[in-house]
Amino acid sequence: MRRLVLAAFILILCAAAFVGFRSAEERDPRTVRIAYLPTTHALPLIAQQERETADGPVRVELIRYGSWPELMDALNTGRVDGASVLIELAVKAREQGIDVRAATLGHRDGNIIVALPTVQSAEDLRGKVFAIPHKQSTHKLLLDELLTRSGMTEADLTVVEMTPPEMPAALAQGQIAGYCVAEPFGTQALLLGTGHILARSDELWEDSPCCALVFHGDFAEEHTELARAAVRAYLDASEHLTEHPEEQAKIAGHFLKTQPDVLAASFDYISYESPILSRAAYDDLAYRMRAEGLIARIPSYEEFVDQRLLP
């Protein structure tokens, strides 16, 4: 009996190995696996995929995740080739010795601080609960900027991490007094009438970066030309979104299950124009991260941004 079980187990392993071999063998060599979270910040990826042609140099396989920790685990371990990710998470990973290479930004601005109608100023957040998607995020830095301008710190309130889709409901139920997150989740509260804009990102930190297109170092080294082709297509998609703003909500509707009026309004706060991450913008980001205790050793611009991937 044991021999039969062992034989069956070996057959299963062989079959699995054969299927894996065939899958690897049949995978289109032009394919790049990119991880993302379903927000408007990932829109260039969606536009890039929709603009692909059968004979194009690259094919994007988009892999959707529900949280930043899940996505970063997949990126850091090389289970995906790249990702649209919070830039602070990528910088932090680089500081920790994980070989993550940034290519370009996904957008600029695109975040709003939403609060209950009773919260009319930063001072009104004192003693209350405020949500951000991750402590390593532009959303945290925007909150800190708002508080600093009012002579406050995070010690004056309770800051919690929460997934983006949970935030509008938590605000409506009074579990939190405000939040800052990628669209369209801020605009949802506005159109529901459960929240209002306390501050916009362009008011607190003009042209602030947020998400970036990054690659795992092994992929960037072994498939540099393919990564370059993916970046080129990504930048072309960003340019298309900038030149055709009327298509933004339509394309977003293909992967965001949100009401059309919410999507249309959510694009008032975001820019896909000129997404290249400059040295000055990176230095500003690094300064803010260190000032808020998010990082100790700042990776150099050359260490973080892989210039070979840019067209």
N, C-alpha and C positions, 0 to 999 in steps of 0.2 A: 504493500500500500504506500509506504514511504517513497519507494522508487517511482511509483506512478505520479505522486504529488510533485516530486522533484522534477520529473520529466515534463510535467505540465507547466511548472514554473519556468523551466528553461525555455520552453516553446513560447511562453508569453513574453519573456525578455527578448528573445530573438525577433519576435514579431514587432515588438515595440521599437527595437533598434532598427529594424528594416523600414518601418514607417517613418521614423525620425530621419534616417538616411535619405529616403525618397523625398521627404519634405524639404530637407536642406538642399538636396540636389535640384529640386524643382523650383526653389525660391528664386524669384526674379533678381538677378544681381544688381538691378537698379533700385531695389527696395531699401528704404530707410525707415526704421521703426521709431516713431516719435510719440512720446507720452504727453498727455495734456489733461487739464481739468476743464470741464465745460463752463467757460466764462467768455465774455466778449474779448478778453485779453488774448485768447487763443485763436481769434478770428483769422489772422493771416494764414495759419495752418490749414484751416478749412477752405479758405479761398484758394490756397496753393493746390490743395488736392483736387478741387473742382475745376481748376484750370489746366490740369494735367492732360497730355495727349498720349495716345497709345505708343507713339514712337519717340516720346520725350526722353531726356537723359536720366530722369529720376522719377521714382514712384514712392509716394509717402504712405506708409501704413500707420494710421493714427490709432493709438492705444489709450483708451479713456480710463482715468482713475478718479476715485471719489475723494481723496484727501492728499495733501502735500506729503505727509510722511510715507504713504504708499508709493507715490510717484518717485520720491527721492530714493527710496530703497531700490526701486527698479533701475533708476539711472545709475546710482552709485555702484551697483553690482553688475552693470553691463547687460541687464536683461532687455533693455531698450538701447537704441543707438544714440538717442538724444531726447530732448524734452523742451517744452515751453514751461518755464518754471519761475517762481519768485526769484529775482536776481540775488536777494540777500541769502537765500538758501544755497545758491550756487557758489557765492563768494565764501560762505561759511564752510561748505564742503571742500573748497580749494584750500582754505586755511588748515583744515584737518588732514590734508594730504591726499584727498580723493581727487583723482585726475579728471576734473570736469573742465571743459573748455567752452568759453562763451564765444558766440559768433556775432550776434546782433541783438538789439532790443526787439521786443514784440510791439511796443507802443510807448507813448508818453502820456502822463496823466491818466485819466480814466477811473479815478476813485473819488468817492464822496463820503463825508462823515454824516451819517444819518442818525437822528435822535428823536425821542418822543416829543410830541408837541409841547409838553411842559418843560422841556430842556431847551432854553433859549440862549444859553451861553455855556462856555466851558465850565464856568463856576458851578452851573447847575448839575454837572456830572459828579460833583464831590460826594463821596460816600456811596455812589451807585456802581452798577455793573456795566462794563463796556466790553464788546466782543471784537476780536480780530481773528483772521484765519490762521495766523501763525506768528510767533514772536519774532521770527526772522522774516520780516516783511516790510514793505514800504508802508503798509497800513499802520503798523506799529509806529514807524518813524513819523507819519503824518499826525497820528494821535499825540505823540510826544511834542511835536512842533506846536500843535494847538494848545496843549497844556502849558508849555513853556511861555507862550505869549500871554498867558493868563496868570503866570506866577505859580503854576501848579506842577506836580509830577504824578507819575502813575501811583505813587504811594497815597494819593488823595482819593483814589477810587479802586475798584477791583477790576482788573483786566483778565478776561478769560479767552481761551482759544475755542473756536467753534467753526464747523464746516460752513461754507457759504450758503447752501440752501436752507440751513437751519435758522439763519439770522432773521429774516423777515418775520417768521412765525414767532420767534422768541421775543422780538420787539413788540409785536401785536399783543402778545400775552403778558407783557410787562415783566418778563424774566430778565431783560436787559434794558438799559436806558438809552443805548446807542450802539452803533457799530460802524466799522469801516471795512469794505470788502470790494472785490471786483464786481463789475456789472454783469448781469442786470439786477443783481440782488439788492442793490441800494434803491434803484428806481422802483422796484416792486413795492417797497414800503411807501414811497411817495404817492404812487397812483392808488394804493389801497387807502390812503389817508391816515395811516398809522404812524407815519414819521415825516420829518422834514429835513432839508439840508441844513446842517449846522455849519459846515465848511466844505469847500471844494479843494481838491488837490492842487489846482493851479493857483489858488489863493495862498496856500501854505508852503508849497514847494513847486515853483513853476517848472514845467517840463520834467517832472519827476519820473524816473524810470520805475518799472515795477516788474514786469515779466521779461525774460530773455530767452532766446533760442540758444541752447547749449548742447554739447555733444560729450559723450564719454570719450576719454582720452584714447583708449584702444581703438575705437572706431575712427576717430580723427586721424590717427597715425596710419592705420591699415587701409583706410578708404578715403584718403584726403580729397581726391578729385570728386568722388561721389558726394562727400560732405559739402564741397564747394558748390556743386550743382544744386544741392538741396537749399543752400543758403541763397544762391542766386534766384531760384524759383520763389523762395520765401520773400525776398526783397521785391521781386516783381509783383507778387500778390499784395504786399503792403502798398506799393505804388498804385496798384489798381484800386484798392479800397479807398485811397486818398483821392484819386481822380474821379471815383464813382461812389460818392457817399450814399447815393440813393440805393445802392445794392447791399449796403452793410447789414441792414436789418433782415433783408431777404435771405442772405447767406447764413446769418446767425440763426434764423428760424429753422435751418436744416439740421441743427444739432442742439439747439436750446429750446426746450419745451416751455416757452413763455409766451404770454399774450403779445400779439403784434404791436399794440400801443406801448407796452413796456419796453420792448426791444427798440422801437423807434426812438423813444425818449432817452434810452440809456446811452446812445451814441453822441449825446450832446457834450459829454465830458472827456472823450478820448480822442487821441490823435495817433494815426499810423504813419504819419509823415516823418521822413528822415530818421529811421530807427537805428542808425549806426551809433554804437556806444563810444563816445569820445573820451579822451583821457581826462579832460576837465570834468565831465559828468561822472566818470568813475571815481575820481579823486573826491568829489563832493559826496558821493554815496558812501565811500569808505570812511570819510571823516564823520559823517552822521552815524554810521554803524558803530564806530569806535566810541564816539561821544555817548552813545546810549548803551554801551556795554555789550554789544552784539558780537564783537570781534576783538581779539587781542593782537594778532599778527595780520597785517593787511597784505594780501597777495599783491604783487606788483601788477601794473596794467598789462605788461607783456606776459606775465605768468597766467593771468586770468583770460585775456582776450587773445584768441588764436588768429593772428592776422592772416595766416595762410588760407583761412576759410572764406575770407572776404573776396568778392570779385574784383 
